[in-house]
Amino acid sequence: MRIRVEDTVLAVAPPSEPLVEQPDLRPGLVRRTSSLDAVLVDDVTLRLTGSGRDADVDDEGSVAVAGHASVEADVHVAGRTVAAIRAAADGRPIDVAPMMGTTLGGGFRRALSDRVHVEAGSLAALLLDELPGGGIIAGVALIEAGIARTDPRYRGRVPLDVCAGWAEGGTMATAVRNGGNAYRGRDRRPRRPSSPVATAGTTRRH
Protein backbone atom coordinates (compact mmCIF):
# COMPACT_ATOMS: atom_id res chain seq x y z
CA MET A 1 0.00 0.00 0.00
CA ARG A 2 1.25 3.48 -0.88
CA ILE A 3 0.09 6.77 0.67
CA ARG A 4 0.93 10.14 -0.86
CA VAL A 5 0.41 13.60 0.63
CA GLU A 6 1.38 16.28 -1.89
CA ASP A 7 4.19 18.72 -1.04
CA THR A 8 4.92 17.02 2.29
CA VAL A 9 8.13 15.31 3.34
CA LEU A 10 7.81 12.68 6.07
CA ALA A 11 10.69 10.78 7.64
CA VAL A 12 9.36 7.29 7.03
CA ALA A 13 11.60 4.29 7.61
CA PRO A 14 11.95 2.13 4.49
CA PRO A 15 11.04 -1.56 4.33
CA SER A 16 13.80 -3.80 5.68
CA GLU A 17 15.42 -6.28 3.30
CA PRO A 18 12.92 -5.95 0.42
CA LEU A 19 13.12 -8.37 -2.51
CA VAL A 20 15.31 -7.08 -5.32
CA GLU A 21 13.32 -8.93 -7.97
CA GLN A 22 10.26 -11.12 -8.17
CA PRO A 23 10.98 -14.85 -8.39
CA ASP A 24 9.82 -16.74 -11.47
CA LEU A 25 6.35 -18.26 -11.25
CA ARG A 26 6.36 -22.06 -11.15
CA PRO A 27 4.19 -24.12 -13.53
CA GLY A 28 0.80 -24.89 -12.01
CA LEU A 29 0.97 -21.91 -9.65
CA VAL A 30 -1.99 -19.64 -8.95
CA ARG A 31 -1.11 -16.15 -7.74
CA ARG A 32 -3.30 -13.33 -6.40
CA THR A 33 -1.85 -9.84 -6.16
CA SER A 34 -3.48 -6.62 -5.02
CA SER A 35 -2.54 -3.03 -4.25
CA LEU A 36 -4.22 -0.09 -2.54
CA ASP A 37 -3.15 3.54 -3.02
CA ALA A 38 -4.29 6.41 -0.83
CA VAL A 39 -3.97 10.00 -2.11
CA LEU A 40 -5.17 13.24 -0.54
CA VAL A 41 -6.91 14.85 -3.53
CA ASP A 42 -7.85 18.06 -1.71
CA ASP A 43 -8.00 19.41 1.84
CA VAL A 44 -10.97 17.28 2.84
CA THR A 45 -10.96 14.19 0.60
CA LEU A 46 -8.87 11.03 0.74
CA ARG A 47 -9.08 8.78 -2.34
CA LEU A 48 -8.46 5.06 -1.96
CA THR A 49 -7.80 3.21 -5.23
CA GLY A 50 -7.41 -0.56 -5.27
CA SER A 51 -6.60 -3.07 -7.97
CA GLY A 52 -6.26 -6.86 -7.91
CA ARG A 53 -5.42 -9.68 -10.29
CA ASP A 54 -5.60 -13.46 -10.27
CA ALA A 55 -3.14 -15.29 -12.53
CA ASP A 56 -2.70 -18.92 -13.51
CA VAL A 57 0.55 -20.49 -14.71
CA ASP A 58 0.25 -23.41 -17.13
CA ASP A 59 2.59 -26.40 -17.42
CA GLU A 60 4.81 -24.48 -19.85
CA GLY A 61 5.21 -21.54 -17.48
CA SER A 62 2.97 -19.15 -19.43
CA VAL A 63 0.96 -16.74 -17.27
CA ALA A 64 -2.72 -16.08 -18.00
CA VAL A 65 -4.90 -13.53 -16.19
CA ALA A 66 -7.81 -15.37 -14.57
CA GLY A 67 -9.54 -12.36 -13.04
CA HIS A 68 -9.25 -8.64 -12.34
CA ALA A 69 -11.05 -6.26 -9.99
CA SER A 70 -10.84 -2.60 -9.01
CA VAL A 71 -12.30 -0.26 -6.42
CA GLU A 72 -12.16 3.49 -5.81
CA ALA A 73 -13.57 5.34 -2.82
CA ASP A 74 -13.51 9.01 -1.85
CA VAL A 75 -13.59 9.47 1.91
CA HIS A 76 -14.07 12.67 3.92
CA VAL A 77 -11.02 13.14 6.14
CA ALA A 78 -13.22 14.49 8.94
CA GLY A 79 -15.60 11.76 10.01
CA ARG A 80 -14.18 9.18 7.56
CA THR A 81 -17.50 8.94 5.71
CA VAL A 82 -17.66 7.51 2.19
CA ALA A 83 -18.56 10.31 -0.24
CA ALA A 84 -18.21 8.31 -3.46
CA ILE A 85 -17.45 4.69 -4.27
CA ARG A 86 -17.33 2.41 -7.28
CA ALA A 87 -16.09 -1.10 -7.97
CA ALA A 88 -15.83 -3.55 -10.86
CA ALA A 89 -14.88 -7.16 -11.46
CA ASP A 90 -13.67 -8.42 -14.84
CA GLY A 91 -14.95 -5.23 -16.46
CA ARG A 92 -18.44 -5.48 -14.97
CA PRO A 93 -19.54 -2.80 -12.47
CA ILE A 94 -20.60 -3.83 -8.98
CA ASP A 95 -23.46 -2.01 -7.26
CA VAL A 96 -21.73 -0.50 -4.23
CA ALA A 97 -23.95 2.60 -4.05
CA PRO A 98 -25.52 1.36 -0.76
CA MET A 99 -22.13 2.00 0.89
CA MET A 100 -22.40 5.74 0.31
CA GLY A 101 -22.47 7.61 3.60
CA THR A 102 -21.08 4.73 5.65
CA THR A 103 -18.12 5.28 7.96
CA LEU A 104 -14.80 3.76 6.98
CA GLY A 105 -14.34 2.23 10.40
CA GLY A 106 -16.23 0.01 12.80
CA GLY A 107 -19.30 -1.49 11.15
CA PHE A 108 -18.13 -0.97 7.57
CA ARG A 109 -17.56 -4.65 6.86
CA ARG A 110 -20.91 -5.63 8.37
CA ALA A 111 -22.66 -3.03 6.22
CA LEU A 112 -20.72 -4.33 3.21
CA SER A 113 -21.91 -7.88 3.91
CA ASP A 114 -25.52 -6.77 4.33
CA ARG A 115 -25.78 -4.32 1.45
CA VAL A 116 -23.46 -5.42 -1.36
CA HIS A 117 -23.78 -8.67 -3.30
CA VAL A 118 -20.25 -9.83 -4.00
CA GLU A 119 -18.87 -13.36 -3.95
CA ALA A 120 -17.02 -14.18 -0.75
CA GLY A 121 -13.33 -14.73 -1.38
CA SER A 122 -13.41 -12.93 -4.72
CA LEU A 123 -10.95 -10.23 -5.75
CA ALA A 124 -13.65 -7.57 -5.43
CA ALA A 125 -14.51 -8.77 -1.94
CA LEU A 126 -10.83 -8.59 -0.99
CA LEU A 127 -10.43 -5.00 -2.21
CA LEU A 128 -13.63 -3.77 -0.57
CA ASP A 129 -12.65 -5.48 2.68
CA GLU A 130 -9.28 -3.69 2.60
CA LEU A 131 -10.77 -0.19 2.53
CA PRO A 132 -11.09 0.27 6.33
CA GLY A 133 -7.50 -0.86 6.88
CA GLY A 134 -6.34 1.41 4.08
CA GLY A 135 -8.11 4.34 5.72
CA ILE A 136 -6.40 3.64 9.04
CA ILE A 137 -2.94 3.43 7.48
CA ALA A 138 -3.57 6.56 5.40
CA GLY A 139 -4.50 8.33 8.60
CA VAL A 140 -0.92 7.91 9.78
CA ALA A 141 0.37 10.03 6.90
CA LEU A 142 -2.35 12.62 7.46
CA ILE A 143 -1.54 12.93 11.16
CA GLU A 144 2.21 13.12 10.46
CA ALA A 145 1.55 15.88 7.90
CA GLY A 146 -0.59 17.82 10.38
CA ILE A 147 -3.73 17.45 8.26
CA ALA A 148 -5.60 15.21 10.69
CA ARG A 149 -5.39 14.96 14.46
CA THR A 150 -5.08 11.99 16.77
CA ASP A 151 -8.20 11.44 18.85
CA PRO A 152 -7.07 12.31 22.42
CA ARG A 153 -9.06 9.33 23.73
CA TYR A 154 -6.60 6.97 22.05
CA ARG A 155 -3.38 8.92 22.40
CA GLY A 156 -0.66 6.84 24.01
CA ARG A 157 -2.51 3.55 23.70
CA VAL A 158 -0.90 0.61 21.93
CA PRO A 159 -3.43 -1.54 19.99
CA LEU A 160 -1.70 -4.85 20.60
CA ASP A 161 -2.43 -7.97 18.56
CA VAL A 162 -5.02 -6.36 16.26
CA CYS A 163 -2.78 -7.30 13.30
CA ALA A 164 0.72 -8.61 12.58
CA GLY A 165 2.15 -5.08 12.55
CA TRP A 166 0.98 -4.44 16.11
CA ALA A 167 1.97 -7.82 17.56
CA GLU A 168 3.11 -7.94 21.17
CA GLY A 169 6.88 -7.49 21.16
CA GLY A 170 6.89 -6.27 17.55
CA THR A 171 8.84 -3.31 16.18
CA MET A 172 6.00 -0.75 16.32
CA ALA A 173 4.71 -1.67 19.78
CA THR A 174 8.25 -1.65 21.17
CA ALA A 175 9.01 1.72 19.55
CA VAL A 176 5.93 3.35 21.13
CA ARG A 177 6.65 1.91 24.56
CA ASN A 178 10.19 3.25 24.35
CA GLY A 179 8.93 6.73 23.47
CA GLY A 180 9.64 6.47 19.75
CA ASN A 181 7.54 6.79 16.61
CA ALA A 182 6.10 3.47 15.46
CA TYR A 183 5.79 4.55 11.84
CA ARG A 184 9.14 6.23 11.41
CA GLY A 185 11.22 3.55 13.08
CA ARG A 186 14.69 4.56 14.22
CA ASP A 187 15.51 6.78 11.24
CA ARG A 188 14.22 10.29 12.02
CA ARG A 189 16.18 12.14 9.34
CA PRO A 190 13.95 13.99 6.84
CA ARG A 191 14.22 12.47 3.39
CA ARG A 192 14.50 14.48 0.21
CA PRO A 193 11.62 14.23 -2.28
CA SER A 194 14.08 12.67 -4.75
CA SER A 195 15.11 9.90 -2.34
CA PRO A 196 15.10 6.49 -4.06
CA VAL A 197 13.93 4.85 -0.83
CA ALA A 198 10.41 6.34 -0.85
CA THR A 199 8.54 9.17 -2.56
CA ALA A 200 8.12 12.27 -0.41
CA GLY A 201 5.16 11.94 1.90
CA THR A 202 4.75 8.24 1.19
CA THR A 203 4.08 5.37 3.57
CA ARG A 204 4.22 2.01 1.84
CA ARG A 205 2.71 -1.32 2.82
CA HIS A 206 3.54 -4.54 0.91
N, C-alpha and C positions, 0 to 999 in steps of 0.2 A: 504494500500500500504506500502511495506517495501523497504527501500533503504540501501544497504550495501556498504561501502568503506573499503576494506581490510586494516588492520593494522592502522586504524585511530579511535581515540576516540573523539566524539563530545558530547558536553553538550546539549543534546536535552531534552526538557521538556516532561514528559510522558503524555499520555492521562489522562484527568481528569474524575474520577468516571466511569471507564470502567465496563462493565458487568462481573460478576464473572463467570457466566455460561449461556449457551444459553437456552432460554425458550423452553419448549416442543412445537412441531408443532401441531396445531389444525387440526382435520379432515376437509377435503375439502380445505385446504390451498394450495396455490401455492407459492413457494419461489424461487427467483433467487439470487444467490450469485456469487461474482466474486472477484478476487484478481489480483494485478499487482506488481511484484517484479522488482526492478532495481538494477543491480549489475555492478560495474566497472570491466570488465574482463581483461583489460590491461590499459596501460597509455592513450590510445586514443579511446577506445570503451566502450560504455555503452550498456548493454543488458537488454531489457525490456521483461519480460516473464509474460503473462497473462493467467488466466484460469477462466472458468465460468461454472456454472451448474444450470439447472432448475430442480426443484423437485416438485412432486405432492404428496399430502397426501390423502389417501382414507378414507372412512368412519370409518374404524377400526383403523386409526392412522398410518398405514404402509406407509413408504416413498418410492417412486419410482422415479428414475432419468428419467426425460423427455427429457433432452438434455444436451450436453456438448460441449464446444468450447475451443480452445487454440490459442494463438498467441505468437510469439517470434520475436523480432526485434533487430538488432545490429545497433547502432547509433554512428557516429563519434562525439566525444565530441566537437571538433572544427567544427563549422558550422552546427552541429545537422542534418547532412544528413544521410538518411537510407542506410546502407551498405548491409544489408541482412534482409530478412523478410519472415516469413512463418506463415500460419494460417490453422486451420482445424475446422470443425464442425461435431460432431457425427462420428468422425473417417475418414471423407472425407476431403481431402486437398482443400483449397480455393486458386484460382489463384490470389496472391497478388504481383506477380512479377512486374506489372506496377508501384508499389509504390517505387521501388528501385530508389535511387538518389533523392527522394523528401526530403524536409526539414521538420523536426518534429516541425513545428511551424505554422505561418500563411499560409493558403492555403492548409494545409495537408488534412483537412476534405473535402474540395471541390474536391481535386484531388482524394481522396478516393471514393467520390460519382460518379465521372466521369469515373474512371478507373476500379473499382472493383465491380463485381456483387455479392452483398450479400444482403440478405433480411433485409429490414429496421426493426428495433426493435428486431432483432435476437441476440443471445448471441455473435456470431462472430462480428456483427456490433457494439455491445457495447464495446467489447474488443479493436477493431481497433480504435474506436472513442476515447478511453481513452488514447491512446499512446501519443498524444501531451501533455495532462495534466500530464501524468507520467513523460515525459521528463522534464517538467518545475519543478516539485517537486524534481526529482532526481538532478536537477541543484543546488538546495539548498545545498544538501550534498556535491556536488563537489566544490562549492564555499567555504563552511565552511572548507573543507579539504585542500583548497589551490590548487586544481587541475584545476578548472576553475575560470575565473574572471567575475566580474559583469561588464556589458557594462556601461561605464561612462555616456552614454546618459540617462540611466534610474536610476542611483544611486540617492537615496534620494526620489524617487517618490513612492507614495503609490497608487497601482492599485485598487481603491475603487470599490466595487460592481461588480467585474468581476466574483465572486463566493461567496459562503456562508462564506468561510474562510476569505475573504477580505471585509466583509460587513462594511459599515460605522458604527463606534462605536464598532466594534468587537475587540477581544483580540489582533490580529496581528496588525491591523491598529493603535490601541491605543498605543501598545508597540513601534512601529516605531516613531510615533509622539512624544513620550516621551523620545526618544533617546535610546530605548532598542533594543533587537533583537527579531524580530517577531517569529522566528522559535525556539528559545531557551526558550522563556517565561521568567519567573522571576528566574528560577533556573540556575545559571551560573557555578555551580560546575562541574568539569569534572567527568564523571562516569567511573568506572572501567569496563573493558571488560566483567567481570563476573556478572555485575549488573543484577538483575532479572527484572528491569524495562524495559530495552531495550538493544539489542545487540550493542556492540561497533560500532560506525559509522552508526547507523541505524536511519532513520526517518520513522515513521510509520503513514499511513493514513488508517482509517477504513471507 
